Amino acid sequence: MQEAYVTTQGPLTTESGAPVADNQNSESAGVGGPVLLQDQVLLEKLAHFNRERIPERIVHARGAGAYGTFTLTRDVSRWTRAAFLSEVGKQTETFLRFSTVAGNLGSADAVRDPRGFALKFYTEHGNYDLVGNNTPVFFVKDAIKFPDFIHTQKRDPYTGSQEADNVWDFWGLSPESTHQVTWLFGDRGIPASYRHMNGYGSHTYQWNNADGEVFWVKYHFKTDQGVRNLTAADAARLAGEDPDSHQRDLREAIERGDFPSWTVQVQIMPAAEAASYRFNPFDLTKVWPHDDYPPIEIGRLELNRNPENIFAEVEQSVFSPAHFVPGIGPSPDKMLQGRLFAYGDAHRYRVGVNADHLPVNRPHATEARTNSRDGLLYDGRHKGAKNYEPNSFGGPFQTDRPLWQPLPVTGETGESAAPAHAEDDDFVQAGNLYRLMSQDEKDRLVENLAGFISQVSRDDIAERAVGNFRQADGDFGKRLEAAVQALRA
């Protein structure tokens, strides 16, 4: 005799709340006959199932996330009037989404790829999103090149696979990528877990204080677990044995109370120093040397709660670098300027125009008061309130105080991207990074690069790729050239 199924949640229902009599058999015209169109349970289940997925992110599709707390440990009011940064000891709820960049939603975690580090602060003045990576730099410095770059990383439209020709053809023709590529193919290109890597805001942002003074800032999140990485061989094995390795590691660490944390630091540049700095401080392919602007510790980030539903809280989470709060704003970084539009637009397409009102995305300490109405998933939250401004019915009003300070601009539209600073060079920092490495680290870097470059089909693509690294450092280029030639012989 079949054992009785015990439940304490009441009867199974349809989406409209009607109880389901039979969830094991569809209605048919007699025993063994064709299925009837009147079987609402069957039709509803199949129709909903066909629509369970939403478009995955074009980039950063594969991800994991957790909730946590940011605690301010230093008074930073001299630099910013942001309320959540106003008092030592103040805590702010957060949600952090980690991700890989190039892979699709079903790809493996342990691969050579930058990692997304997207952090949402649920502040008292609305959400502040800091959309960064585990690298302080990036492959390109202008958003107009971003779609082309991503096309080289994704599957080729003819072969359906990532192609070495596409990757190295673009990188070889884009010398600005040399710094990030050196980083990516070094030891930190494959973190051992999300807990064992640093995070960076990467871009330059504006902080402004109560007196209207402007400062440029870069964010650093230094892992308190220590940096740990995987070799290419270990990563290949792990990706095959456990594609969900990083997601599992994060979830299980939080479940057992081993809460991962990061020490939060900032580099601060007075706005007046930007114009005369030795290279463009808004260039995303470059770091600010610590000797010039030493990192200042300001807080601690801890992750301490797992999401209850991955789709609702990780897949449907949305982040936009345009989500600022009073005291924080953008910089002239041309990649950032493009992302201010692209991220919000992507999420309006993926999740819908009301994505910001889903629980994981909505502000915690304040209500979003907008005149935007209707659209997919609109819940009628405005009720009968007027949907225009200004109005004389007690509607929300503008504050007349911008979130950030305006910047002076000069010149004519259509100006070229000619260097404006003495050291606007694509190779200096890549060479500096190489020279900082130990001999063993250099060996692995050369081996990793040569293994990939050797896969291209044309000698000119390989030679151009090697040439960029030769300009970064003579020894770097010489060793890489020999390694590639040996593999292509």
Buried (B, 14 or more C-beta within 10 A) or exposed (E): EEEEEEEEEEEEEEEEEEEEEEEEEBBEEEEEEEEEEEBBBBBBBEEEEEEEEBEBBBBBBBBBBBBBBBBBBBEBBEBBBBBBBBEBEBBBBBBBBBBBBBBEEEBBBBBBBBBBBBBBBBBBBBBBBBBBBBBBBBBBBBBEBBEEBBEBBBBEEEEEEBBBBBBBBBBBEBBBBBBBBBBBBBBBBBBBBBBBBBBBBBBBBBBBBEEEBBBBBBBBBBBBBEBBBBEBEEBBEBBEEBBEBBBBBBBEBBEEEEBBBBBBBBBBBEBEEBEEBEBBBBBBBBBBEEEEBEBBEBBBBBBBEBBEEBEEBBBBBBBBBBBBBBBBBBBBBBBBBBBBEBBBEBBBEBBBBBBBBBEBBBBEBEEBEEEEEEEEEBEEEBEEBBEEEEEEEEBBEEEEEEBBBEEEEEEEEEEEEEEEBEEBBBBBBBBBBBEEBEEEBBEBBBBBBBBBBBBBEEEEBBBBBBBBBBBBBEBBBBBBBEBBBEBEE
